[in-house]
Amino acid sequence: MTAACCIIGDEILNGKTRDSNAHFLARFLFGLGIDLKKIEVVEDDYTAIADTVTHLSRKHDLVFTSGGIGPTHDDISYEAIARAYGLQTGIDKETCERMNTMMQARSADWKLTEARKRMAIFPQPSEIIRIDGLWVPVVVVNRNIHILPGIPRLFEQMVTAIQPRLESMARERGLFGYHRTQIATKKGEGDIAHFLSELQRRVKSENIKIGSYPRWGQSAEGIRVMVSVVGKGKAEVDAIGQEIAREIDGWAVDATDATKS
């Protein structure tokens, strides 16, 4: 089961904003056993969005978009994806009602303007997934394109909210989450390359992937390389990790620190 992510926004491409949503999604899907195969970043342009999303939708079981669903002129994701599939767009009254109720509860001065109504104009037909406590829904087009906001807090909350849906899809495919173990070593990458290459060839049939990630210089602990082992079976992954540790004079490092390696 494969997935892809399309990050939408000029602000990402021109360096104004640093994307964190793709990283969150990668770690999230890893835990479900779903392979994130591609991440693409596109500008706020109808053709760029349409071409990228349709291509990703054809190639992957799941697509997640991030960004371009706000109230301003450059928020065009819904419209671009609708055009890509020859769909009409229309205002979703329930979303407008939820937006009005929730936002007025926060501020009595808040008004449902025409600009804000743009955030409830969705491709039609589409699947609308409501999230408890939020007025903005996950809009699903072409059965596999999940249109999400770019604000990291909202993106993360909404992806987490649809976890049961994604878990159900994964279980139908017989998929379970991946496991990762990390081994640190003071040896250089050139010193361990041959051993890792031979080991990867040996375990390839078991669908275990071994990665080598050098540090620039040495850490305070003297770490020069971090070796990562990823697979579906925890026992198999742990056993390979232990073998690597023995051969490269390494030691296990908490896999939750993967982003630091």
C-alpha positions as CSV (number, residue, x, y, z in Angstrom):
1,M,0.0,0.0,0.0
2,T,1.6,3.2,-1.2
3,A,1.1,6.9,-0.4
4,A,2.2,10.2,-1.8
5,C,2.2,13.8,-0.5
6,C,1.7,17.0,-2.4
7,I,2.8,20.2,-0.5
8,I,1.2,23.2,-2.1
9,G,2.4,26.8,-1.6
10,D,4.7,29.4,-3.0
11,E,5.8,30.1,0.5
12,I,7.5,26.7,0.7
13,L,9.3,27.1,-2.6
14,N,10.6,30.6,-1.9
15,G,11.9,29.8,1.5
16,K,9.4,31.9,3.6
17,T,8.0,28.8,5.3
18,R,9.7,25.5,6.3
19,D,7.4,22.5,5.7
20,S,6.9,20.1,8.6
21,N,3.8,18.4,7.4
22,A,5.5,15.9,5.0
23,H,7.8,14.9,7.8
24,F,4.9,14.3,10.2
25,L,3.0,12.3,7.6
26,A,6.1,10.2,6.8
27,R,6.5,9.2,10.5
28,F,2.7,8.7,10.8
29,L,2.4,6.4,7.8
30,F,5.5,4.5,8.8
31,G,3.7,3.5,12.0
32,L,0.8,2.1,10.0
33,G,3.0,0.1,7.6
34,I,2.0,2.3,4.6
35,D,4.9,3.2,2.3
36,L,5.2,6.9,1.6
37,K,6.9,6.8,-1.8
38,K,6.9,10.4,-3.0
39,I,6.8,13.9,-1.7
40,E,6.3,16.8,-4.2
41,V,6.2,20.5,-3.6
42,V,4.3,22.7,-6.1
43,E,3.5,26.4,-6.5
44,D,0.1,28.0,-6.1
45,D,-0.8,27.3,-9.8
46,Y,-3.8,25.5,-11.2
47,T,-2.0,23.5,-13.7
48,A,0.9,22.6,-11.4
49,I,-1.5,21.4,-8.7
50,A,-3.8,19.5,-11.1
51,D,-1.0,17.8,-13.0
52,T,0.9,16.7,-9.8
53,V,-2.2,15.5,-7.9
54,T,-3.7,13.5,-10.8
55,H,-0.3,11.8,-11.5
56,L,0.1,10.9,-7.8
57,S,-3.4,9.6,-7.6
58,R,-2.9,7.3,-10.5
59,K,0.3,5.9,-9.1
60,H,-0.5,5.5,-5.4
61,D,-3.2,4.2,-3.2
62,L,-3.4,7.3,-1.0
63,V,-2.6,11.0,-1.7
64,F,-2.4,13.7,0.9
65,T,-2.3,17.4,-0.1
66,S,-1.2,20.2,2.3
67,G,-2.1,23.8,1.9
68,G,-4.0,26.1,-0.4
69,I,-7.4,25.9,1.2
70,G,-7.6,29.3,3.0
71,P,-9.8,32.4,2.2
72,T,-7.4,34.4,0.0
73,H,-6.9,34.6,-3.8
74,D,-3.9,32.3,-3.8
75,D,-5.8,29.5,-2.0
76,I,-6.8,27.4,-5.0
77,S,-6.4,23.8,-4.1
78,Y,-10.1,22.8,-4.1
79,E,-10.7,24.5,-7.4
80,A,-7.6,23.1,-9.0
81,I,-8.3,19.6,-8.0
82,A,-12.0,20.0,-9.1
83,R,-10.9,21.2,-12.5
84,A,-8.4,18.3,-12.8
85,Y,-11.3,15.8,-12.6
86,G,-13.9,17.8,-14.4
87,L,-15.9,18.4,-11.3
88,Q,-18.1,21.4,-10.3
89,T,-17.6,23.2,-7.1
90,G,-20.2,24.2,-4.6
91,I,-20.6,25.6,-1.1
92,D,-21.0,23.0,1.6
93,K,-23.7,24.4,4.0
94,E,-22.8,22.2,6.9
95,T,-19.2,23.4,6.8
96,C,-20.3,27.0,6.7
97,E,-22.6,26.4,9.7
98,R,-19.9,24.7,11.7
99,M,-17.4,27.5,10.8
100,N,-19.9,30.2,11.9
101,T,-20.8,28.5,15.1
102,M,-17.3,27.6,16.2
103,M,-15.7,30.8,15.2
104,Q,-18.3,33.0,16.8
105,A,-17.9,31.1,20.0
106,R,-14.3,32.2,20.0
107,S,-15.1,35.8,19.1
108,A,-18.5,37.6,19.0
109,D,-17.0,40.0,16.3
110,W,-16.3,37.2,13.9
111,K,-18.3,37.4,10.7
112,L,-18.9,34.8,7.9
113,T,-17.7,36.9,5.0
114,E,-17.7,35.9,1.4
115,A,-14.0,35.4,1.6
116,R,-14.4,32.9,4.5
117,K,-17.1,31.1,2.6
118,R,-14.4,30.2,0.0
119,M,-13.1,27.8,2.6
120,A,-16.3,25.8,2.3
121,I,-16.5,25.6,-1.5
122,F,-15.5,22.0,-2.3
123,P,-15.3,19.8,-5.4
124,Q,-18.6,18.0,-6.0
125,P,-19.1,15.2,-5.6
126,S,-16.6,14.5,-2.9
127,E,-16.4,12.7,0.4
128,I,-16.6,14.9,3.5
129,I,-15.0,13.6,6.7
130,R,-15.9,15.6,9.7
131,I,-13.5,16.0,12.6
132,D,-14.7,16.5,16.1
133,G,-13.9,20.0,17.4
134,L,-13.0,21.4,14.0
135,W,-15.1,23.0,11.4
136,V,-12.8,22.3,8.5
137,P,-13.2,18.7,7.2
138,V,-11.0,16.4,5.2
139,V,-12.3,16.5,1.7
140,V,-11.6,13.3,-0.4
141,V,-11.7,13.5,-4.2
142,N,-11.3,10.6,-6.6
143,R,-11.6,8.2,-3.7
144,N,-7.9,8.6,-2.6
145,I,-7.0,12.3,-2.6
146,H,-7.2,13.7,0.9
147,I,-7.2,17.5,0.8
148,L,-5.8,19.0,4.0
149,P,-4.8,22.4,5.4
150,G,-1.2,23.6,5.5
151,I,-1.2,24.8,9.1
152,P,0.9,22.2,10.9
153,R,-1.3,22.0,14.0
154,L,-4.4,21.4,12.0
155,F,-2.7,19.1,9.5
156,E,-1.4,16.9,12.3
157,Q,-4.7,16.9,14.2
158,M,-6.7,16.0,11.1
159,V,-4.4,13.2,9.9
160,T,-4.4,11.7,13.4
161,A,-8.2,11.9,13.4
162,I,-8.5,9.7,10.3
163,Q,-6.1,7.1,11.7
164,P,-8.9,4.5,12.2
165,R,-9.9,4.9,8.6
166,L,-6.3,4.4,7.4
167,E,-5.7,1.5,9.8
168,S,-8.8,-0.3,8.5
169,M,-7.5,0.1,4.9
170,A,-4.1,-1.2,5.9
171,R,-5.5,-4.2,7.8
172,E,-7.6,-5.1,4.7
173,R,-4.2,-5.4,2.8
174,G,-2.7,-7.4,5.7
175,L,-0.4,-4.6,6.6
176,F,1.0,-3.8,10.0
177,G,3.3,-1.0,11.2
178,Y,7.0,-1.0,10.5
179,H,9.7,-1.4,13.1
180,R,13.0,0.5,13.2
181,T,16.2,0.0,15.2
182,Q,19.2,2.2,15.1
183,I,22.8,1.4,15.8
184,A,25.5,4.0,16.4
185,T,29.2,3.5,15.8
186,K,32.4,5.4,16.2
187,K,33.7,3.8,13.0
188,G,33.7,5.6,9.7
189,E,31.3,4.8,6.9
190,G,34.1,3.4,4.7
191,D,35.1,1.0,7.4
192,I,31.6,-0.6,7.6
193,A,30.4,-0.3,4.0
194,H,31.4,-3.7,2.8
195,F,29.8,-5.5,5.8
196,L,26.5,-3.5,5.4
197,S,26.4,-4.2,1.7
198,E,26.8,-7.9,2.1
199,L,24.2,-7.9,5.0
200,Q,21.7,-6.0,2.9
201,R,22.0,-8.6,0.1
202,R,21.4,-11.4,2.6
203,V,18.3,-9.9,4.1
204,K,16.7,-8.4,1.0
205,S,14.3,-11.3,0.6
206,E,13.0,-10.6,4.1
207,N,12.0,-7.1,3.1
208,I,14.4,-5.5,5.5
209,K,16.1,-2.3,4.6
210,I,19.5,-1.2,6.0
211,G,20.5,2.5,5.8
212,S,23.8,4.2,6.7
213,Y,23.8,7.8,7.7
214,P,27.1,9.5,8.5
215,R,27.5,12.4,10.8
216,W,29.6,15.4,9.8
217,G,32.4,15.1,12.3
218,Q,31.8,13.4,15.6
219,S,29.0,13.9,18.1
220,A,29.7,14.3,21.9
221,E,29.3,10.5,22.2
222,G,31.8,10.0,19.4
223,I,29.2,8.8,16.9
224,R,30.3,9.0,13.3
225,V,27.7,6.8,11.6
226,M,24.1,5.9,12.5
227,V,22.8,2.6,10.9
228,S,19.1,2.1,10.5
229,V,17.3,-1.2,10.1
230,V,13.6,-1.1,9.0
231,G,11.2,-4.0,8.5
232,K,7.8,-5.4,9.4
233,G,8.9,-8.0,11.9
234,K,10.1,-6.7,15.2
235,A,12.1,-9.8,16.1
236,E,13.8,-9.9,12.7
237,V,14.7,-6.2,12.9
238,D,16.0,-6.5,16.4
239,A,18.1,-9.6,15.5
240,I,19.7,-7.8,12.5
241,G,20.3,-4.8,14.7
242,Q,22.2,-6.9,17.2
243,E,24.3,-8.5,14.5
244,I,25.2,-5.1,13.2
245,A,26.1,-3.8,16.6
246,R,28.5,-6.8,17.1
247,E,30.2,-6.3,13.8
248,I,30.7,-2.6,13.9
249,D,31.4,-2.1,17.6
250,G,28.1,-0.3,17.8
251,W,25.3,0.3,20.3
252,A,21.6,0.7,20.1
253,V,20.0,4.2,20.0
254,D,16.4,4.9,20.7
255,A,14.6,4.8,17.4
256,T,12.4,7.7,18.3
257,D,15.6,9.8,17.9
258,A,15.6,9.0,14.2
259,T,15.1,12.6,13.1
260,K,18.3,13.5,15.0
261,S,20.5,11.0,13.2
